[in-house]
Amino acid sequence: MNNSKTNNWAANSAKNTIVLGYWTVAWVLTMALATFGPKFIWQSSDTLTTLAIIINFAVGIGMILANIRHLKGLDEMHQKIQLEAMGISLGVGLVAGLSYSNLDVANIITNDAEISYLIIIMGLTYLVAVIAGQRKYR
């Protein structure tokens, strides 16, 4: 690539990363609103809770589209790292999540299976897989 193409690619990549960051922050904030709004802001109004969940869902779709745009803007190596990390995270989430659910259904664990634990496992798996991929392809 010549310098102008390299600079243009880097600028687009940076822009896509920033846009994805904004969408992600918006999604986290709307998730917090949908989760904590009924308890602390509007005292269990089903209408407001439903509206907050719909808004969170719509912002989540925007975040997914921003993520797709971000991934398409990466070079082949970074796309490969992301794809591998996402695949590992999906696999770990599926296997761990179903095992966790089975433990709950069989009453082997005392508490109900909570999705938040699965999200944490998937997030940490993704983080470790991205770091491992970065090291692998240096």
C-alpha positions as CSV (number, residue, x, y, z in Angstrom):
1,M,0.0,0.0,0.0
2,N,1.2,3.5,-0.7
3,N,1.3,6.1,2.0
4,S,-2.0,7.8,1.2
5,K,-3.9,4.5,1.1
6,T,-2.2,3.4,4.4
7,N,-3.1,6.8,6.0
8,N,-6.7,6.5,4.7
9,W,-7.1,2.9,6.0
10,A,-5.7,3.9,9.4
11,A,-8.1,6.9,9.6
12,N,-11.1,4.7,8.7
13,S,-10.0,2.1,11.1
14,A,-9.7,4.6,13.9
15,K,-13.0,6.1,13.0
16,N,-14.7,2.7,13.0
17,T,-13.2,1.9,16.4
18,I,-14.4,5.2,17.9
19,V,-17.9,4.7,16.5
20,L,-18.0,1.2,17.9
21,G,-16.9,2.6,21.2
22,Y,-19.8,5.1,21.2
23,W,-22.3,2.4,20.3
24,T,-21.0,0.1,23.0
25,V,-21.2,2.8,25.7
26,A,-24.7,3.7,24.6
27,W,-25.7,0.0,24.8
28,V,-24.2,-0.4,28.3
29,L,-26.0,2.8,29.4
30,T,-29.4,1.7,28.0
31,M,-28.8,-1.8,29.6
32,A,-28.3,-0.1,32.9
33,L,-31.4,2.0,32.4
34,A,-33.5,-1.1,31.5
35,T,-32.0,-3.0,34.5
36,F,-32.1,-0.4,37.2
37,G,-34.8,2.0,36.0
38,P,-37.7,-0.1,37.3
39,K,-36.1,-0.2,40.8
40,F,-34.7,3.3,41.2
41,I,-36.3,5.7,38.7
42,W,-39.9,4.8,37.8
43,Q,-40.9,2.2,40.5
44,S,-41.9,-0.7,38.3
45,S,-43.9,0.9,35.5
46,D,-44.3,-1.9,33.0
47,T,-44.7,0.6,30.1
48,L,-41.5,2.4,30.9
49,T,-39.7,-0.8,31.5
50,T,-40.8,-2.2,28.2
51,L,-39.8,1.0,26.4
52,A,-36.4,0.9,28.0
53,I,-35.9,-2.7,26.9
54,I,-37.0,-1.9,23.4
55,I,-34.6,1.1,23.3
56,N,-31.8,-1.2,24.6
57,F,-32.6,-3.8,21.9
58,A,-32.5,-1.1,19.2
59,V,-29.2,0.3,20.4
60,G,-27.9,-3.2,20.6
61,I,-28.6,-3.7,16.9
62,G,-26.8,-0.5,16.2
63,M,-23.8,-1.8,18.2
64,I,-23.8,-5.0,16.2
65,L,-23.8,-3.1,12.9
66,A,-21.0,-0.9,14.2
67,N,-19.1,-4.0,15.1
68,I,-19.6,-5.5,11.6
69,R,-18.4,-2.2,10.1
70,H,-15.4,-2.2,12.4
71,L,-14.4,-5.8,11.6
72,K,-14.7,-5.2,7.8
73,G,-12.4,-2.3,8.2
74,L,-9.6,-4.4,9.8
75,D,-6.8,-5.9,7.9
76,E,-6.8,-9.7,7.3
77,M,-4.6,-10.5,10.3
78,H,-6.7,-8.6,12.8
79,Q,-9.9,-10.0,11.2
80,K,-8.5,-13.5,11.8
81,I,-7.6,-12.7,15.4
82,Q,-11.1,-11.4,16.0
83,L,-12.8,-14.3,14.3
84,E,-10.8,-16.9,16.3
85,A,-11.5,-15.0,19.5
86,M,-15.2,-14.8,18.8
87,G,-15.4,-18.5,17.9
88,I,-13.6,-19.6,21.0
89,S,-15.8,-17.3,23.1
90,L,-18.9,-18.7,21.5
91,G,-17.8,-22.2,22.0
92,V,-16.9,-21.7,25.7
93,G,-20.1,-19.8,26.3
94,L,-22.2,-22.6,24.7
95,V,-20.5,-25.5,26.5
96,A,-20.1,-23.7,29.9
97,G,-23.6,-22.2,29.7
98,L,-25.4,-25.4,29.0
99,S,-23.3,-27.3,31.6
100,Y,-24.1,-24.5,34.1
101,S,-27.8,-24.7,33.2
102,N,-27.8,-28.5,33.7
103,L,-26.2,-28.1,37.1
104,D,-29.1,-25.7,38.0
105,V,-31.8,-28.0,36.6
106,A,-30.4,-31.0,38.4
107,N,-30.3,-28.9,41.6
108,I,-26.6,-29.7,42.0
109,I,-25.9,-26.0,42.6
110,T,-27.9,-24.2,45.3
111,N,-28.4,-20.9,43.4
112,D,-30.2,-20.3,40.1
113,A,-28.0,-20.1,37.1
114,E,-27.4,-16.4,36.3
115,I,-26.7,-15.2,32.8
116,S,-24.3,-12.6,34.2
117,Y,-21.8,-15.3,35.1
118,L,-21.9,-16.6,31.6
119,I,-21.4,-13.1,30.1
120,I,-18.3,-12.7,32.4
121,I,-16.9,-16.1,31.3
122,M,-17.4,-15.2,27.6
123,G,-15.9,-11.7,28.0
124,L,-12.9,-13.0,29.8
125,T,-12.5,-15.8,27.2
126,Y,-12.7,-13.3,24.4
127,L,-10.1,-11.0,26.1
128,V,-7.6,-13.9,26.6
129,A,-8.2,-15.2,23.1
130,V,-7.5,-11.7,21.5
131,I,-4.3,-11.3,23.6
132,A,-3.2,-14.8,22.7
133,G,-4.0,-14.1,19.0
134,Q,-2.0,-10.9,19.0
135,R,1.0,-12.7,20.5
136,K,0.6,-15.6,18.0
137,Y,0.6,-13.4,14.9
138,R,3.3,-10.9,15.9
